[in-house]
Amino acid sequence: MLVSLICTLSLVSGVVGSASANSTIVVGGKKFTEQQLVAEMTTQLLRANGYSVDKRPDLGSSVLRAAQENGQVDVYWEYTGTSLITYNKVMDKLSAEETYKKISTLDAEKGITWLNPSKANNTYAFAMRKDEADKDGIVSISDLAKNIGAGKVYKFASNAEFFSRPDGLQPLQKTYDFEFERKNVVRMDGGLTYQALRDGQVNVALVLSTDGRIPAFGFVVLKDDKGFFPSYALTPVIRTEVFKENPKIGELLNALSSKLDDETIAGLNSRVDVGRESIESVSKEFLQHSKLL
């Protein structure tokens, strides 16, 4: 794992110089559509306002975070729950506001500033096909648990990480007092859960709540009525040193953040994943429509 991290970091070693050294803002991003979109929108927005930008998308989450801490990436978009649990190892159940306040304080000690969070909350969620959810009277995870307790059988698609992680499937089932039979849990790549649910191979699937395939495939997201999943607000994060030297970047990214919510980002994701439009064109059109370009 350590060797892999070192090797991957070497791939971004060409961006060691920060904005203070060469007047170039290094914008990072993770390896999925939503992250590629916000990285591209950030790049276009900064360039339109006179900044030189070096975009470094498609990095692994831990590698991207390490690159920012090491001064190799200046700005990217992170999720509040990821920083809380993965990077800061805080397992307390906190509200969205408490989560943001906690990570802002903890990450400030590491030279990272959290800008304004968007209203896009890309959390884990359970989804069902709308017709089946309506037929079984399921709106929430509690409804699902009640039906399973009454003997109804549901097959569940999960990625391997959520199945085994300490804040994943097992504690969720404990919180909601139900259990999928082991034979009814199908582990697969996270991107395949949507297709499995759409095609009727499973009845319930683990999804990311802002994925564009949810509205495109007619899924409904079950309400997390016991608040098991933490907030994963999509938020721009910037190295504090760079932010102090370029305060206008904060203004620009806060303006972009204010335009993003669950419905908006899901629609943008869908245009790329389902409509097969390019990241660049979708980003440009959104910025223009939002009067940011």
N, C-alpha and C positions, 0 to 999 in steps of 0.2 A: 504493500500500500504506500509506504514511504517512498520507495524507489519510483513508483508510478507518479506520485505527486511531484517529486523532484524533476522527473523527466518531462512532465507536462508543463511545469513552471518554466523549464528551459525553453519551451516553445514560445513563451511570451517574453523571454528575456530581452528581446529587442525593444521593448517598450519601457525599460527601466527608467528612462528619463521622464520626469513628470512635467506638468505645465510650467512649473516655476523654472525648469531647466531649459526647455526648448519651445515654450509657448504652444505646445500641442496638448490637447486634452485627450486622454486615452479613455475610450468608452468600452466597457465590457458587456458581455451578455452570456446567458446560459444556452443549453442545447435544445430548446424547444420553441415553438412558434411564438408564443406570447413574449418570451424574452427577446427573440429576434426582432419582433415588432417594436418593442420599447427601445431597444438598442438602436435600431434604424431611425426611429422618430427622434431620439435624443441627438443622434449624429446630424440629421438634416436640420434640426432646430438650432443646434449650436453653430453649424456652418453658415446658416442663413444670417446669424448674428455676428459673424466675423471671426469665429474661432476656427483654428486648425484642429481637425479631429482625426485620430487614429482609432478606428473601430476594431475591436477584438471580440467577435461573437463566438458562440459555440464552445464555451469553456464549461467544464464540470463545476458544479456548485462549490465544492470545497476548494478547488483550484482557484476559482474566481475570487472567493473571499480571501484566500491567502495572498493572491496577487494584489488585492487592494491594500491589505494590511502591510505588505512589503513595498508599497509605492509603485507597483507596476501597472496598476489600473486605477484611474482617477475617479471614475463614476460608473455606476451601473444601477439596475433596479433590483431590489431584494424584497423578500417577504418577511413581515414582522415575526411570524411564528417560526420561520427557519432560523432567524438570528437568535430568538429566545431559546429554542430547544436544541438546535444543532450546534450553533457556535458558542452560545453562552451556558448551555447545559442547565437551563432553568426549567424544571418540570412542574412548577406551580401552575394551577389553573387561574389564569388572569383574564380580565376583560380586554377588549380591543384597546381601550385607552390605557389600561395598566401595562399591557404588553408593550405598546409604543413608548411609554415613559420609561419602562425598565430597560429596554434595549438601547434607547437613546442615551441613557446614563452610562450603561456598561460599555457601549461601543465608543462613546466619547473618550474613554480612557485609552482606547486603541487608535485614536486619531481619525475616527470615522464619524461623520455628521449625518444624521437622518433628516432629510427634508420632509415636506408635508406628505402624509400618506394619502393615497388615492382612495376612492370608495370601492375599488376592485379588490375583492377578497377571494383569492385563489386557494381555497382550502380543499382538503379532502372532502368527499361527499359520497353518499349512496344514491344511485339513480335506478329508476325502473322505466320500462316502457309505459307510456301514459295509459294505454288501454288496460293493461294488467293492473296497474296501481289503482285506477278508478274502479275496476271490477272487484278488487279485494278491499276497497275502502282504505287504502294506505296513503297517508299524507306525510307522516313523520316516521322516524326510526322506531319510536315507541309503538306505532301502529304495526310495523313489521314485526317487532318483538312479540306483540300480543298475538298475532296470527301464528307465528312459529310456536309459541307456547300452547296454542290451541291445536297443534298438530299439522298445520299447513307446512308443506315442504317447498323451500326455495333454494335454487342453486345460485351460488355467489361467485363472481369473478373478481379476483384480487391480484394485485402485483405481489411479488415475493417479499418485497420490503415491508409493506403494510401488514402482511400476514404474520411476520415474525418480530417486528419492531416492538419495543417495550411500551410504546404509546399507540399501538396499532389495534389489530382486530381483537386480540384477547381482552385487553382492558375495556374496549368499547362494548364487547358482549357482556362483560361484568357490569359495566355502568347501566346498560339497558336490560340486564337480566334475561338474556336469551343466548342460544348457541346454535350456529349452523353445524349440522353433522359434518364430520371431517370429509366424508365422501362427497359432500355437496359444496365444498370449497374448491374452486378451480384456480390454480395459480398460473399466471401468464404475464407477459410483458404488459406494462401499464397502457401502452397505446392500443393493445388488442382487446382490452375490456369493452371498449365502445362497440366494436364490431361484433363481439360475442353477444352483447346485450341486444343489439339491433337485429341480429340474425336469429334470436330466440334460443341460443345455446345455453344461456343462463337467464335467471329471472331478476337478479340484482347485480349491479356492478359498482366497483369502486371507481370514482371519476374525480377529476379536478373541476371545481365548480364553475370556472370561467372558460372551460374548453368549448370551442365553437361547435363541436359535434353534438353537444347536448341539445341545443335548439334545432340543429339541422336534422337530427335523427328522431326528434319528437320525444325525448326523454323528459321525465320529471325528476327533480332532485328532492329527496326526502328531507324534511325539516329535522335538523339536529336539535330537538326540543329539550335535551338535557345539557346542551352546550359542551359536548365532549371535545369537538375539534377546536383548536385555538384559532385566533384570527391570523390570517396570512395576507395582510394588506400589502398590495404592491406599492412600493415606495422607492423613490430615488435616494441613493446613498452616495456620498462624496467624501473624498479625503479632506479632512478639516483644513489642512495646509492649503490645498487647492481652492477650497471654498473661500477662505479668507483673502486669497489673492485675486479671486474671480467671483465676487459676490453676485454679479449679474447672472451667473449660471444657476444659482439658487432661485432667483426670480423666474427664470425661463422654465426650469424644471417643475417648480411649484405650479406654474400656470398650466403646464401639460398635465401634471398629476390631477389637477382640479377637473379635468375633462374626462377622466377615466372612471368608470364604474363597472359593475358586473356585466350588465347588458351590453355596454359599449365594447368592452374588451372581448366578450364572447362573440359579438358580431364581427369584429376585426379578425379574430382567430378563425372564424368560420369562412371568411372570404379567402383566407390563405389555405386552410386545410381541406375545405370542401369545394370552394369555388376555384381553387388553384390559381388565384391571382398572386402576383409577386409581392414580396415583403416591401420592396421599395415603393411600388405604386400605391399600395394600400396605406402605407405610412404617409406618403406625400399628400394623398387625397384627404386623409383624416386631419392632418395639420392645417391644410388649406381650409377645409370645412370648419375647423375650430378657430379659424382666424389667428393662427399662430405663425403662419408663413405669409 
